[in-house]
Amino acid sequence: MTSLNHPLSVKWLLFSFRGRIGRKSFLLAALFLMLIQLALLSFAVSLYGNGVEDDSAQAGAALFGAVFLISWVVMAFSLLALTVKRLHDLSLPAILGVTLLIPGIAFFAWLFLAIAPSKQETNEHGPVPFPRK
């Protein structure tokens, strides 16, 4: 069995475009990213859901909006990295990751990535993530 070209870490999983991941890793990491976004959104709604009354609250809302935007960009980058590694696992070109940006196709592309089984052979992106025995 060949060795991995990368360390198995959260940094690699969420921010690297190298290697390949299986569908379970893809689903769990995507769920993790969605839960973080939902937590931030629910926090914003609980704080600012009734409207912003004074200047200090408006400044706080603006700061939180900036934090939310930055977190969204980081999450989008991480989801793209997950998608590219998943496409590598399926021996498909990474450019197909742009299908997640097309509103009518994104759900079906994501669903495909979530349910398609891994290719059970080593490819140019590395060995099978979790080989069947």
Secondary structure, 3 states (H helix, E strand, C coil): CCCCCCCCCHHHHHHCCCCCCCHHHHHHHHHHHHHHHHHHHHHHHHHHCCCCCCHHHHHHHHHHHHHHHHHHHHHHHHHHHHHHHHHHHCCCCHHHHHHHHCHHHHHHHHHHHHHCCCCCCCECCECCCCCCC
